[in-house]
Amino acid sequence: MDESIFQAYEDEIQALEEEIRLLTEKYEDIRQESTFFSDEEILKAIKSLQRETPEETKGHESLSDLKAQLESLETDLAFLMKFTGFNFTSHSRKTVEKTRNRTVQKHRLSGKCHSLSFQLEFQLLEMQNNEKVSAVVSDLSIIMESREDSNVSKFVSR
């Protein structure tokens, strides 16, 4: 056989090994990310609510008020999604660093805008000084899967 055929096979093997490595890293990143709240956080919140006496709940909103507020937020979100054309399909959050008054989280949002799929990744730094909380977004990255119109991808990447 010709040496160039062997080289072509070697190149293809190396490309496949690199793709496997990248997919493995991506899988590990996804596995490590948490969604909005872990099961442990949810159970802890439920248990704390179940243990409260009526006197302790005076400062908190009632369950019906919370449900009404949730419905209102869902209605607002549905309106914004219809108005803007943005439809978010998933969200994940990974805490990178947490101290007493500083939290750094990495967020990943996926969705579609009309027919264009996208991913939005950013880092959120929340700092608390006394009673004031401030947040800063950094490392913003927009990834689009637009093969039809590369000009849109170029524009967004700028």
C-alpha distance (Angstrom), angle and dihedral (degrees) to the residues before:
residue distance angle dihedral
M1 . . .
D2 3.75 . .
E3 3.83 118.4 .
S4 3.83 90.9 -129.4
I5 3.82 90.7 61.1
F6 3.80 90.4 54.3
Q7 3.81 89.9 48.3
A8 3.81 91.0 51.3
Y9 3.81 89.9 52.3
E10 3.81 91.3 47.4
D11 3.81 90.6 50.5
E12 3.80 91.2 49.9
I13 3.82 91.3 49.0
Q14 3.81 91.0 50.8
A15 3.80 91.3 48.4
L16 3.81 90.9 50.6
E17 3.81 91.8 47.8
E18 3.81 89.9 51.7
E19 3.81 90.8 49.0
I20 3.82 90.1 50.3
R21 3.81 90.3 50.5
L22 3.82 92.4 50.1
L23 3.80 92.9 46.6
T24 3.81 90.6 48.6
E25 3.82 90.7 52.2
K26 3.80 90.9 48.0
Y27 3.82 90.7 49.3
E28 3.82 91.2 50.7
D29 3.81 91.4 49.3
I30 3.79 91.7 50.9
R31 3.80 91.7 46.5
Q32 3.81 92.0 52.7
E33 3.80 94.9 48.5
S34 3.74 118.6 94.4
T35 3.76 126.5 -146.7
F36 3.79 121.9 -127.9
F37 3.81 95.9 -57.5
S38 3.77 132.9 0.0
D39 3.80 120.7 -120.1
E40 3.80 88.1 -109.4
E41 3.82 92.4 55.7
I42 3.81 91.6 48.7
L43 3.81 93.5 49.2
K44 3.81 91.2 46.9
A45 3.83 91.1 52.5
I46 3.82 92.4 47.6
K47 3.80 92.1 49.6
S48 3.80 92.4 49.0
L49 3.81 90.6 51.6
Q50 3.80 92.3 48.1
R51 3.82 92.5 52.7
E52 3.81 96.4 52.5
T53 3.79 119.0 106.4
P54 3.83 122.0 -139.1
E55 3.82 89.8 -100.1
E56 3.81 90.6 56.1
T57 3.80 93.4 50.6
K58 3.81 95.1 57.1
G59 3.81 90.5 92.0
H60 3.80 92.6 48.1
E61 3.77 128.4 75.3
S62 3.77 116.8 -104.4
L63 3.77 120.7 -104.6
S64 3.80 91.9 -109.0
D65 3.84 90.2 52.6
L66 3.80 90.0 51.5
K67 3.81 91.4 48.5
A68 3.81 90.6 50.0
Q69 3.79 90.7 48.8
L70 3.82 90.8 49.4
E71 3.81 91.5 50.1
S72 3.80 90.0 49.5
L73 3.81 91.3 50.9
E74 3.81 91.3 47.8
T75 3.82 90.0 51.0
D76 3.81 90.8 49.6
L77 3.81 91.1 48.6
A78 3.81 91.9 49.4
F79 3.82 89.9 50.4
L80 3.82 92.7 49.2
M81 3.79 92.1 47.5
K82 3.81 91.2 51.0
F83 3.81 93.2 43.2
T84 3.83 96.8 47.6
G85 3.79 99.6 30.6
F86 3.81 90.8 -126.5
N87 3.79 113.8 134.7
F88 3.80 114.8 -176.2
T89 3.79 113.0 -151.5
S90 3.79 102.2 178.1
H91 3.77 143.6 5.9
S92 3.77 130.6 -168.3
R93 3.77 132.0 -178.7
K94 3.79 130.1 -163.3
T95 3.80 122.2 -171.6
V96 3.79 107.9 -134.4
E97 3.81 99.1 176.9
K98 3.78 133.7 4.4
T99 3.79 128.7 -177.0
R100 3.78 132.6 158.0
N101 3.81 95.4 -80.8
R102 3.81 103.5 12.2
T103 3.81 132.6 64.1
V104 3.80 127.7 179.0
Q105 3.79 117.6 -166.1
K106 3.78 132.5 178.1
H107 3.81 114.0 -142.0
R108 3.79 130.4 -165.4
L109 3.81 122.4 -169.7
S110 3.79 123.4 -175.1
G111 3.74 127.0 -168.6
K112 3.75 150.1 116.0
C113 3.76 134.4 -93.5
H114 3.76 105.4 -156.9
S115 3.83 100.4 -52.0
L116 3.83 98.5 -20.1
S117 3.80 117.8 99.2
F118 3.80 117.8 -148.5
Q119 3.78 145.2 171.0
L120 3.78 122.9 -148.0
E121 3.80 117.9 -159.8
F122 3.79 125.7 -177.7
Q123 3.77 143.2 150.7
L124 3.80 119.8 -121.4
L125 3.81 120.6 -155.7
E126 3.82 113.6 -165.2
M127 3.79 118.2 -171.4
Q128 3.78 126.5 -175.9
N129 3.79 121.3 -155.1
N130 3.81 113.7 179.1
E131 3.82 102.4 -48.0
K132 3.81 96.4 -25.5
V133 3.80 120.3 98.4
S134 3.79 121.0 -163.2
A135 3.80 128.3 -173.8
V136 3.79 131.0 -160.0
V137 3.81 126.0 -168.7
S138 3.80 117.0 -147.4
D139 3.81 139.9 162.6
L140 3.79 92.3 38.2
S141 3.78 113.4 -173.5
I142 3.80 128.2 176.5
I143 3.78 116.6 -164.3
M144 3.78 118.7 -168.8
E145 3.77 128.2 -170.0
S146 3.79 94.8 -152.3
R147 3.76 109.3 141.4
E148 3.81 93.6 158.5
D149 3.79 96.8 61.0
S150 3.78 114.8 27.2
N151 3.83 90.4 176.8
V152 3.81 89.7 70.6
S153 3.81 91.1 52.2
K154 3.80 91.1 47.9
F155 3.80 91.1 49.8
V156 3.82 93.2 49.2
S157 3.80 93.3 46.3
R158 3.82 89.6 57.1
